[in-house]
Amino acid sequence: MLEVLIFMFQNYFGTQPQKSSADIEEDFLAQELSQAGFDHNDIVGAFDWYKQLRCLISQPYHQYLSSPTSFRVYIDQELERIDAESFGFLSFVEQAGVIKPNERDLIIDRAMALKQKDITIEEVRWITMMVLWNDNRKKDYLFVEDAVFNPKGLTLQ
């Protein structure tokens, strides 16, 4: 299913600012994805996943009450499915001010919504890009995009 999401993002949503699944007729897009060789169940799952992402992003932002010494405790299901490198990446982009705590939790929620058993850093980076792009955060999106396509990874200078 993530392959469908990435394909949709690269070829339809991520190519033009402000373009979303609402701007593209779902039947047309489903037909295009099917012709590209994607399974019908993966296409439907990707549409549902993306609609849920858009819904969650549109919810009002609630400021987390936290202090500099607070930290996020991950539940066993998250720790079993998402690898440690992904949690390190999320911590890095949060500490760098690229994402807020509620966005970190949104990214984790969308990672856990994937059907695959194991979630790696590649999936988490793509989800992070989708979250930032859908929230119209071009500068932050470009920062994470560099992490996806830069083989050396992210560094703060």
Backbone as JSON Lines, residues from 0, in Angstrom:
{"i":0,"aa":"M","n":[0.82,-1.19,0.0],"ca":[0.0,0.0,0.0],"c":[0.86,1.26,0.0]}
{"i":1,"aa":"L","n":[1.98,1.25,0.71],"ca":[2.83,2.44,0.75],"c":[3.36,2.77,-0.65]}
{"i":2,"aa":"E","n":[3.63,1.74,-1.45],"ca":[4.1,1.99,-2.81],"c":[3.06,2.78,-3.6]}
{"i":3,"aa":"V","n":[1.78,2.48,-3.39],"ca":[0.71,3.22,-4.06],"c":[0.71,4.67,-3.58]}
{"i":4,"aa":"L","n":[0.84,4.86,-2.27],"ca":[0.86,6.22,-1.71],"c":[2.02,7.03,-2.26]}
{"i":5,"aa":"I","n":[3.19,6.42,-2.33],"ca":[4.37,7.11,-2.85],"c":[4.15,7.47,-4.32]}
{"i":6,"aa":"F","n":[3.61,6.53,-5.08],"ca":[3.33,6.77,-6.49],"c":[2.34,7.93,-6.65]}
{"i":7,"aa":"M","n":[1.26,7.91,-5.85],"ca":[0.27,8.99,-5.89],"c":[0.92,10.32,-5.54]}
{"i":8,"aa":"F","n":[1.73,10.3,-4.51],"ca":[2.36,11.52,-4.04],"c":[3.32,12.08,-5.08]}
{"i":9,"aa":"Q","n":[4.16,11.21,-5.65],"ca":[5.15,11.67,-6.62],"c":[4.52,12.12,-7.93]}
{"i":10,"aa":"N","n":[3.46,11.45,-8.36],"ca":[2.91,11.71,-9.69],"c":[1.67,12.58,-9.72]}
{"i":11,"aa":"Y","n":[1.0,12.74,-8.6],"ca":[-0.24,13.5,-8.61],"c":[-0.24,14.62,-7.57]}
{"i":12,"aa":"F","n":[-0.04,14.26,-6.3],"ca":[-0.21,15.24,-5.24],"c":[1.02,16.1,-5.04]}
{"i":13,"aa":"G","n":[2.19,15.52,-5.03],"ca":[3.41,16.26,-4.72],"c":[3.95,17.08,-5.86]}
{"i":14,"aa":"T","n":[3.35,16.97,-7.05],"ca":[3.9,17.68,-8.2],"c":[3.41,19.12,-8.31]}
{"i":15,"aa":"Q","n":[2.24,19.4,-7.72],"ca":[1.69,20.74,-7.8],"c":[1.24,21.18,-6.42]}
{"i":16,"aa":"P","n":[1.6,22.4,-6.01],"ca":[1.18,22.88,-4.7],"c":[-0.34,22.86,-4.57]}
{"i":17,"aa":"Q","n":[-0.79,22.56,-3.39],"ca":[-2.2,22.59,-3.03],"c":[-3.04,21.51,-3.72]}
{"i":18,"aa":"K","n":[-2.43,20.61,-4.47],"ca":[-3.22,19.59,-5.14],"c":[-3.4,18.42,-4.2]}
{"i":19,"aa":"S","n":[-4.63,17.95,-4.05],"ca":[-4.91,16.84,-3.16],"c":[-5.81,15.84,-3.86]}
{"i":20,"aa":"S","n":[-6.11,14.77,-3.17],"ca":[-6.99,13.76,-3.74],"c":[-8.37,14.33,-4.04]}
{"i":21,"aa":"A","n":[-8.77,15.37,-3.32],"ca":[-10.06,16.0,-3.58],"c":[-10.06,16.7,-4.93]}
{"i":22,"aa":"D","n":[-8.89,17.11,-5.43],"ca":[-8.79,17.8,-6.7],"c":[-8.76,16.83,-7.88]}
{"i":23,"aa":"I","n":[-8.54,15.57,-7.63],"ca":[-8.43,14.57,-8.68],"c":[-9.58,13.59,-8.48]}
{"i":24,"aa":"E","n":[-10.32,13.33,-9.53],"ca":[-11.43,12.39,-9.42],"c":[-10.89,11.01,-9.02]}
{"i":25,"aa":"E","n":[-11.46,10.48,-7.96],"ca":[-10.96,9.23,-7.41],"c":[-11.07,8.07,-8.4]}
{"i":26,"aa":"D","n":[-12.14,8.01,-9.16],"ca":[-12.29,6.93,-10.15],"c":[-11.2,7.0,-11.21]}
{"i":27,"aa":"F","n":[-10.92,8.22,-11.66],"ca":[-9.86,8.41,-12.65],"c":[-8.51,7.97,-12.09]}
{"i":28,"aa":"L","n":[-8.23,8.41,-10.88],"ca":[-6.96,8.07,-10.25],"c":[-6.85,6.57,-10.01]}
{"i":29,"aa":"A","n":[-7.93,5.93,-9.58],"ca":[-7.93,4.48,-9.36],"c":[-7.63,3.74,-10.66]}
{"i":30,"aa":"Q","n":[-8.21,4.23,-11.75],"ca":[-7.97,3.61,-13.05],"c":[-6.5,3.78,-13.46]}
{"i":31,"aa":"E","n":[-5.97,4.98,-13.24],"ca":[-4.56,5.23,-13.55],"c":[-3.63,4.31,-12.73]}
{"i":32,"aa":"L","n":[-3.94,4.17,-11.46],"ca":[-3.12,3.33,-10.58],"c":[-3.22,1.87,-10.98]}
{"i":33,"aa":"S","n":[-4.41,1.45,-11.36],"ca":[-4.6,0.07,-11.82],"c":[-3.8,-0.19,-13.09]}
{"i":34,"aa":"Q","n":[-3.83,0.76,-14.0],"ca":[-3.06,0.64,-15.24],"c":[-1.56,0.64,-14.97]}
{"i":35,"aa":"A","n":[-1.15,1.28,-13.87],"ca":[0.27,1.29,-13.5],"c":[0.68,-0.03,-12.85]}
{"i":36,"aa":"G","n":[-0.3,-0.92,-12.61],"ca":[0.01,-2.25,-12.11],"c":[-0.24,-2.48,-10.63]}
{"i":37,"aa":"F","n":[-0.89,-1.53,-9.97],"ca":[-1.16,-1.68,-8.54],"c":[-2.43,-2.5,-8.3]}
{"i":38,"aa":"D","n":[-2.41,-3.27,-7.22],"ca":[-3.52,-4.12,-6.82],"c":[-4.7,-3.26,-6.34]}
{"i":39,"aa":"H","n":[-5.92,-3.7,-6.68],"ca":[-7.13,-2.96,-6.31],"c":[-7.22,-2.73,-4.8]}
{"i":40,"aa":"N","n":[-6.95,-3.76,-3.99],"ca":[-7.02,-3.62,-2.53],"c":[-6.01,-2.61,-2.01]}
{"i":41,"aa":"D","n":[-4.83,-2.57,-2.61],"ca":[-3.82,-1.59,-2.2],"c":[-4.24,-0.18,-2.58]}
{"i":42,"aa":"I","n":[-4.9,-0.04,-3.72],"ca":[-5.38,1.27,-4.17],"c":[-6.46,1.78,-3.21]}
{"i":43,"aa":"V","n":[-7.42,0.93,-2.89],"ca":[-8.49,1.33,-1.96],"c":[-7.9,1.66,-0.59]}
{"i":44,"aa":"G","n":[-6.97,0.82,-0.12],"ca":[-6.31,1.08,1.16],"c":[-5.55,2.39,1.17]}
{"i":45,"aa":"A","n":[-4.88,2.7,0.06],"ca":[-4.13,3.96,-0.04],"c":[-5.07,5.16,-0.02]}
{"i":46,"aa":"F","n":[-6.19,5.06,-0.72],"ca":[-7.18,6.15,-0.69],"c":[-7.68,6.37,0.73]}
{"i":47,"aa":"D","n":[-8.02,5.29,1.42],"ca":[-8.52,5.41,2.8],"c":[-7.46,6.01,3.71]}
{"i":48,"aa":"W","n":[-6.21,5.55,3.59],"ca":[-5.09,6.03,4.4],"c":[-4.91,7.53,4.17]}
{"i":49,"aa":"Y","n":[-4.94,7.94,2.9],"ca":[-4.72,9.34,2.56],"c":[-5.87,10.22,3.03]}
{"i":50,"aa":"K","n":[-7.09,9.74,2.88],"ca":[-8.25,10.51,3.37],"c":[-8.16,10.71,4.88]}
{"i":51,"aa":"Q","n":[-7.74,9.68,5.59],"ca":[-7.59,9.79,7.04],"c":[-6.48,10.79,7.39]}
{"i":52,"aa":"L","n":[-5.39,10.78,6.65],"ca":[-4.32,11.75,6.86],"c":[-4.87,13.16,6.7]}
{"i":53,"aa":"R","n":[-5.59,13.41,5.61],"ca":[-6.15,14.75,5.37],"c":[-7.11,15.16,6.48]}
{"i":54,"aa":"C","n":[-7.9,14.21,6.95],"ca":[-8.84,14.49,8.04],"c":[-8.1,14.86,9.32]}
{"i":55,"aa":"L","n":[-7.06,14.09,9.65],"ca":[-6.31,14.35,10.87],"c":[-5.56,15.68,10.8]}
{"i":56,"aa":"I","n":[-5.03,16.01,9.64],"ca":[-4.32,17.28,9.48],"c":[-5.27,18.46,9.65]}
{"i":57,"aa":"S","n":[-6.5,18.29,9.22],"ca":[-7.46,19.39,9.29],"c":[-8.01,19.63,10.7]}
{"i":58,"aa":"Q","n":[-7.73,18.72,11.62],"ca":[-8.2,18.88,12.99],"c":[-7.46,20.05,13.66]}
{"i":59,"aa":"P","n":[-8.12,20.72,14.59],"ca":[-7.44,21.82,15.29],"c":[-6.19,21.32,16.02]}
{"i":60,"aa":"Y","n":[-5.17,22.14,16.0],"ca":[-3.92,21.8,16.67],"c":[-4.06,22.1,18.16]}
{"i":61,"aa":"H","n":[-3.77,21.11,18.97],"ca":[-3.79,21.3,20.42],"c":[-2.35,21.29,20.9]}
{"i":62,"aa":"Q","n":[-1.95,22.4,21.48],"ca":[-0.58,22.51,22.0],"c":[-0.36,21.49,23.1]}
{"i":63,"aa":"Y","n":[0.67,20.7,22.97],"ca":[1.01,19.74,24.0],"c":[1.62,20.51,25.17]}
{"i":64,"aa":"L","n":[1.21,20.17,26.35],"ca":[1.85,20.75,27.52],"c":[3.06,19.89,27.83]}
{"i":65,"aa":"S","n":[4.22,20.47,27.67],"ca":[5.44,19.71,27.91],"c":[6.53,20.63,28.39]}
{"i":66,"aa":"S","n":[7.56,20.02,28.89],"ca":[8.74,20.77,29.31],"c":[9.92,20.23,28.52]}
{"i":67,"aa":"P","n":[11.03,20.92,28.53],"ca":[12.2,20.44,27.79],"c":[12.68,19.06,28.25]}
{"i":68,"aa":"T","n":[12.31,18.66,29.44],"ca":[12.75,17.36,29.94],"c":[11.72,16.26,29.72]}
{"i":69,"aa":"S","n":[10.58,16.59,29.13],"ca":[9.57,15.56,28.89],"c":[9.96,14.72,27.67]}
{"i":70,"aa":"F","n":[9.38,13.54,27.57],"ca":[9.66,12.66,26.45],"c":[8.45,11.8,26.15]}
{"i":71,"aa":"R","n":[8.4,11.29,24.95],"ca":[7.28,10.47,24.47],"c":[7.58,9.02,24.83]}
{"i":72,"aa":"V","n":[6.64,8.37,25.47],"ca":[6.77,6.94,25.78],"c":[6.0,6.18,24.71]}
{"i":73,"aa":"Y","n":[6.68,5.3,24.01],"ca":[6.06,4.54,22.94],"c":[5.46,3.26,23.5]}
{"i":74,"aa":"I","n":[4.29,2.9,22.96],"ca":[3.64,1.67,23.42],"c":[4.29,0.46,22.75]}
{"i":75,"aa":"D","n":[4.07,-0.71,23.32],"ca":[4.7,-1.93,22.82],"c":[4.42,-2.17,21.34]}
{"i":76,"aa":"Q","n":[3.18,-1.94,20.89],"ca":[2.84,-2.17,19.48],"c":[3.66,-1.27,18.57]}
{"i":77,"aa":"E","n":[3.89,-0.04,18.97],"ca":[4.71,0.87,18.16],"c":[6.16,0.39,18.12]}
{"i":78,"aa":"L","n":[6.67,0.0,19.26],"ca":[8.06,-0.47,19.35],"c":[8.28,-1.76,18.57]}
{"i":79,"aa":"E","n":[7.25,-2.59,18.47],"ca":[7.37,-3.85,17.75],"c":[7.36,-3.65,16.23]}
{"i":80,"aa":"R","n":[6.66,-2.62,15.75],"ca":[6.51,-2.45,14.31],"c":[7.44,-1.4,13.71]}
{"i":81,"aa":"I","n":[7.75,-0.36,14.45],"ca":[8.56,0.74,13.93],"c":[9.99,0.58,14.44]}
{"i":82,"aa":"D","n":[10.96,0.64,13.52],"ca":[12.35,0.4,13.94],"c":[12.94,1.59,14.7]}
{"i":83,"aa":"A","n":[14.01,1.31,15.43],"ca":[14.65,2.32,16.28],"c":[15.19,3.49,15.47]}
{"i":84,"aa":"E","n":[15.69,3.24,14.28],"ca":[16.22,4.31,13.43],"c":[15.11,5.31,13.1]}
{"i":85,"aa":"S","n":[13.89,4.83,12.91],"ca":[12.76,5.71,12.63],"c":[12.45,6.61,13.81]}
{"i":86,"aa":"F","n":[12.49,6.04,15.02],"ca":[12.25,6.86,16.2],"c":[13.36,7.9,16.36]}
{"i":87,"aa":"G","n":[14.59,7.53,16.03],"ca":[15.7,8.48,16.06],"c":[15.49,9.6,15.07]}
{"i":88,"aa":"F","n":[15.02,9.27,13.88],"ca":[14.73,10.27,12.85],"c":[13.64,11.23,13.34]}
{"i":89,"aa":"L","n":[12.56,10.68,13.9],"ca":[11.47,11.53,14.39],"c":[11.95,12.44,15.51]}
{"i":90,"aa":"S","n":[12.78,11.92,16.38],"ca":[13.34,12.73,17.46],"c":[14.2,13.85,16.88]}
{"i":91,"aa":"F","n":[15.01,13.52,15.88],"ca":[15.88,14.51,15.24],"c":[15.07,15.64,14.61]}
{"i":92,"aa":"V","n":[14.06,15.3,13.8],"ca":[13.3,16.36,13.12],"c":[12.44,17.16,14.1]}
{"i":93,"aa":"E","n":[12.04,16.51,15.2],"ca":[11.29,17.26,16.22],"c":[12.22,18.23,16.94]}
{"i":94,"aa":"Q","n":[13.4,17.78,17.35],"ca":[14.35,18.64,18.03],"c":[14.85,19.76,17.13]}
{"i":95,"aa":"A","n":[14.88,19.52,15.82],"ca":[15.31,20.54,14.85],"c":[14.19,21.55,14.57]}
{"i":96,"aa":"G","n":[13.01,21.31,15.13],"ca":[11.89,22.22,14.93],"c":[11.15,22.03,13.62]}
{"i":97,"aa":"V","n":[11.4,20.93,12.95],"ca":[10.74,20.65,11.68],"c":[9.32,20.15,11.91]}
{"i":98,"aa":"I","n":[9.13,19.32,12.92],"ca":[7.78,18.85,13.26],"c":[7.5,19.17,14.73]}
{"i":99,"aa":"K","n":[6.22,19.26,15.02],"ca":[5.76,19.48,16.4],"c":[5.39,18.13,17.0]}
{"i":100,"aa":"P","n":[5.25,18.07,18.32],"ca":[4.88,16.79,18.95],"c":[3.6,16.16,18.39]}
{"i":101,"aa":"N","n":[2.6,16.98,18.08],"ca":[1.36,16.41,17.53],"c":[1.59,15.84,16.13]}
{"i":102,"aa":"E","n":[2.51,16.43,15.36],"ca":[2.83,15.9,14.04],"c":[3.62,14.6,14.16]}
{"i":103,"aa":"R","n":[4.48,14.51,15.14],"ca":[5.19,13.26,15.4],"c":[4.18,12.15,15.65]}
{"i":104,"aa":"D","n":[3.18,12.44,16.46],"ca":[2.17,11.43,16.78],"c":[1.3,11.11,15.56]}
{"i":105,"aa":"L","n":[1.05,12.11,14.71],"ca":[0.31,11.87,13.48],"c":[1.12,10.95,12.56]}
{"i":106,"aa":"I","n":[2.4,11.19,12.45],"ca":[3.28,10.35,11.62],"c":[3.28,8.92,12.16]}
{"i":107,"aa":"I","n":[3.37,8.77,13.46],"ca":[3.34,7.43,14.06],"c":[1.99,6.76,13.8]}
{"i":108,"aa":"D","n":[0.91,7.52,13.93],"ca":[-0.43,6.97,13.67],"c":[-0.52,6.47,12.23]}
{"i":109,"aa":"R","n":[-0.06,7.26,11.28],"ca":[-0.15,6.86,9.87],"c":[0.8,5.7,9.57]}
{"i":110,"aa":"A","n":[1.94,5.62,10.25],"ca":[2.83,4.47,10.09],"c":[2.15,3.2,10.61]}
{"i":111,"aa":"M","n":[1.51,3.31,11.75],"ca":[0.82,2.15,12.33],"c":[-0.38,1.74,11.49]}
{"i":112,"aa":"A","n":[-0.92,2.64,10.68],"ca":[-2.07,2.32,9.82],"c":[-1.66,1.56,8.57]}
{"i":113,"aa":"L","n":[-0.36,1.51,8.28],"ca":[0.1,0.71,7.14],"c":[-0.12,-0.77,7.44]}
{"i":114,"aa":"K","n":[-0.33,-1.55,6.4],"ca":[-0.63,-2.97,6.59],"c":[0.61,-3.82,6.83]}
{"i":115,"aa":"Q","n":[1.76,-3.32,6.47],"ca":[2.97,-4.12,6.64],"c":[3.34,-4.26,8.11]}
{"i":116,"aa":"K","n":[4.02,-5.35,8.4],"ca":[4.37,-5.66,9.79],"c":[5.49,-4.77,10.31]}
{"i":117,"aa":"D","n":[6.52,-4.58,9.51],"ca":[7.69,-3.81,9.94],"c":[7.75,-2.47,9.21]}
{"i":118,"aa":"I","n":[7.94,-1.4,9.98],"ca":[8.02,-0.05,9.43],"c":[9.47,0.42,9.59]}
{"i":119,"aa":"T","n":[10.08,0.8,8.47],"ca":[11.48,1.24,8.49],"c":[11.55,2.76,8.33]}
{"i":120,"aa":"I","n":[12.75,3.25,8.41],"ca":[12.97,4.69,8.3],"c":[12.52,5.24,6.95]}
{"i":121,"aa":"E","n":[12.63,4.45,5.88],"ca":[12.2,4.93,4.57],"c":[10.71,5.24,4.58]}
{"i":122,"aa":"E","n":[9.91,4.36,5.17],"ca":[8.48,4.61,5.25],"c":[8.18,5.83,6.12]}
{"i":123,"aa":"V","n":[8.86,5.94,7.24],"ca":[8.63,7.07,8.14],"c":[9.03,8.39,7.48]}
{"i":124,"aa":"R","n":[10.1,8.4,6.72],"ca":[10.5,9.62,6.02],"c":[9.45,10.01,4.98]}
{"i":125,"aa":"W","n":[8.95,9.04,4.23],"ca":[7.91,9.36,3.23],"c":[6.65,9.88,3.91]}
{"i":126,"aa":"I","n":[6.24,9.25,4.99],"ca":[5.05,9.71,5.7],"c":[5.27,11.13,6.21]}
{"i":127,"aa":"T","n":[6.45,11.4,6.74],"ca":[6.77,12.74,7.23],"c":[6.65,13.76,6.1]}
{"i":128,"aa":"M","n":[7.17,13.42,4.92],"ca":[7.06,14.32,3.78],"c":[5.6,14.56,3.41]}
{"i":129,"aa":"M","n":[4.8,13.51,3.42],"ca":[3.38,13.66,3.07],"c":[2.66,14.55,4.08]}
{"i":130,"aa":"V","n":[2.98,14.38,5.35],"ca":[2.36,15.2,6.38],"c":[2.73,16.67,6.18]}
{"i":131,"aa":"L","n":[3.99,16.95,5.98],"ca":[4.45,18.33,5.82],"c":[3.9,18.95,4.54]}
{"i":132,"aa":"W","n":[3.89,18.19,3.45],"ca":[3.38,18.72,2.19],"c":[1.89,19.03,2.31]}
{"i":133,"aa":"N","n":[1.13,18.14,2.93],"ca":[-0.31,18.35,3.07],"c":[-0.63,19.49,4.03]}
{"i":134,"aa":"D","n":[0.33,19.86,4.85],"ca":[0.14,20.98,5.77],"c":[0.76,22.27,5.21]}
{"i":135,"aa":"N","n":[1.11,22.23,3.9],"ca":[1.67,23.39,3.2],"c":[2.93,23.94,3.86]}
{"i":136,"aa":"R","n":[3.82,23.05,4.25],"ca":[5.06,23.45,4.92],"c":[6.24,23.16,3.99]}
{"i":137,"aa":"K","n":[6.34,23.94,2.92],"ca":[7.32,23.69,1.86],"c":[8.75,23.64,2.38]}
{"i":138,"aa":"K","n":[9.14,24.6,3.21],"ca":[10.52,24.64,3.72],"c":[10.83,23.38,4.51]}
{"i":139,"aa":"D","n":[9.94,22.99,5.39],"ca":[10.15,21.78,6.19],"c":[10.1,20.53,5.32]}
{"i":140,"aa":"Y","n":[9.21,20.55,4.33],"ca":[9.1,19.44,3.4],"c":[10.43,19.23,2.68]}
{"i":141,"aa":"L","n":[11.04,20.32,2.21],"ca":[12.3,20.22,1.49],"c":[13.41,19.68,2.38]}
{"i":142,"aa":"F","n":[13.38,20.01,3.66],"ca":[14.36,19.5,4.62],"c":[14.26,17.97,4.71]}
{"i":143,"aa":"V","n":[13.04,17.47,4.81],"ca":[12.84,16.02,4.92],"c":[13.07,15.35,3.57]}
{"i":144,"aa":"E","n":[12.69,16.02,2.48],"ca":[12.94,15.46,1.16],"c":[14.43,15.2,0.96]}
{"i":145,"aa":"D","n":[15.25,16.1,1.47],"ca":[16.7,15.9,1.39],"c":[17.1,14.62,2.13]}
{"i":146,"aa":"A","n":[16.41,14.33,3.23],"ca":[16.7,13.11,3.98],"c":[16.33,11.87,3.19]}
{"i":147,"aa":"V","n":[15.29,11.95,2.39],"ca":[14.84,10.79,1.62],"c":[15.8,10.52,0.47]}
{"i":148,"aa":"F","n":[16.23,11.56,-0.2],"ca":[17.02,11.38,-1.41],"c":[18.52,11.58,-1.23]}
{"i":149,"aa":"N","n":[18.95,12.05,-0.07],"ca":[20.37,12.25,0.2],"c":[20.92,10.99,0.86]}
{"i":150,"aa":"P","n":[21.8,10.26,0.19],"ca":[22.31,9.01,0.77],"c":[23.1,9.2,2.06]}
{"i":151,"aa":"K","n":[23.58,10.41,2.31],"ca":[24.34,10.66,3.54],"c":[23.45,10.97,4.72]}
{"i":152,"aa":"G","n":[22.16,11.21,4.47],"ca":[21.22,11.5,5.55],"c":[21.26,12.95,5.97]}
{"i":153,"aa":"L","n":[20.56,13.24,7.03],"ca":[20.42,14.6,7.53],"c":[21.53,14.97,8.51]}
{"i":154,"aa":"T","n":[21.91,16.22,8.45],"ca":[22.82,16.77,9.45],"c":[22.45,18.21,9.68]}
{"i":155,"aa":"L","n":[22.61,18.66,10.89],"ca":[22.42,20.07,11.2],"c":[23.77,20.74,11.18]}
{"i":156,"aa":"Q","n":[23.84,21.92,10.54],"ca":[25.13,22.61,10.45],"c":[25.06,23.92,11.15]}
